[in-house]
């Protein structure tokens, strides 16, 4: 048997690349499926709201804490001080 010609080398290279890519896709999909099953098993039940507080409302102290937390997160992301920020409103999406 002689040496392989250029076309055979190119075809073998392309086939090898696509077979490896298909294997990687299958492995990633399998890992995603397994991770979904693991996270479903470890899911924490939703917290039950306190009976005295209507859902969707917050006490004034809680709102101030929320504004402070949002301001701190924005300041950290922007790399500035919280005193340089002015939050006009916060809406639930």
C-alpha positions in Angstrom: 0.0 0.0 0.0 1.3 3.5 -0.9 1.3 6.7 0.9 -2.1 8.4 1.4 -2.8 11.3 -0.9 -3.7 14.8 0.2 -7.5 14.2 -0.2 -7.4 11.2 2.2 -5.5 13.2 4.8 -7.9 16.1 4.6 -11.0 13.8 4.9 -9.5 11.9 7.8 -8.8 15.2 9.6 -12.3 16.6 9.0 -13.9 13.3 10.1 -11.8 13.2 13.2 -12.7 16.8 14.1 -16.4 16.4 13.6 -16.5 13.1 15.5 -14.8 14.7 18.5 -17.1 17.7 18.3 -20.2 15.4 18.3 -18.7 13.5 21.3 -18.2 16.8 23.2 -21.8 17.9 22.5 -23.1 14.6 23.8 -20.9 14.8 26.9 -22.0 18.4 27.6 -25.7 17.5 27.2 -25.3 14.5 29.5 -23.6 16.7 32.1 -26.4 19.3 31.9 -29.0 16.6 32.3 -27.3 15.2 35.3 -26.9 18.6 36.9 -30.6 19.3 36.4 -31.4 16.1 38.2 -29.1 16.9 41.1 -30.4 20.4 41.5 -34.0 19.2 41.4 -33.2 16.7 44.2 -31.7 19.4 46.3 -34.4 22.0 45.7 -35.4 23.9 48.8 -39.2 24.5 49.2 -40.3 28.1 48.9 -40.5 30.1 52.1 -43.9 30.6 53.6 -44.7 34.3 54.2 -45.4 35.4 57.8 -49.1 35.3 58.6 -49.3 38.9 59.8 -47.7 40.6 56.7 -49.6 40.7 53.4 -47.6 39.3 50.5 -46.1 42.0 48.3 -45.7 44.6 51.0 -42.7 45.3 53.1 -42.2 47.1 56.4 -40.5 50.5 56.2 -37.4 49.2 57.8 -37.2 46.4 55.3 -37.5 48.8 52.4 -34.6 50.9 53.8 -32.5 47.7 54.0 -33.4 46.8 50.4 -32.4 50.3 49.2 -29.1 50.1 51.1 -28.4 46.6 49.7 -29.1 47.7 46.1 -27.1 50.9 46.5 -24.1 48.9 47.9 -24.3 46.4 45.0 -24.5 49.2 42.4 -21.6 51.1 44.0 -19.5 47.9 44.2 -20.1 47.2 40.5 -19.4 50.8 39.4 -16.3 51.0 41.7 -17.5 54.1 43.5 -18.6 55.1 46.9 -22.3 54.7 48.0 -22.4 58.4 48.9 -22.0 59.3 45.2 -25.2 57.4 44.3 -28.8 58.7 44.3 -31.5 56.1 43.9 -34.8 57.6 42.7 -37.0 54.5 42.7 -36.9 50.7 42.9 -39.6 48.7 41.1 -40.2 45.0 41.2 -39.9 43.4 37.8 
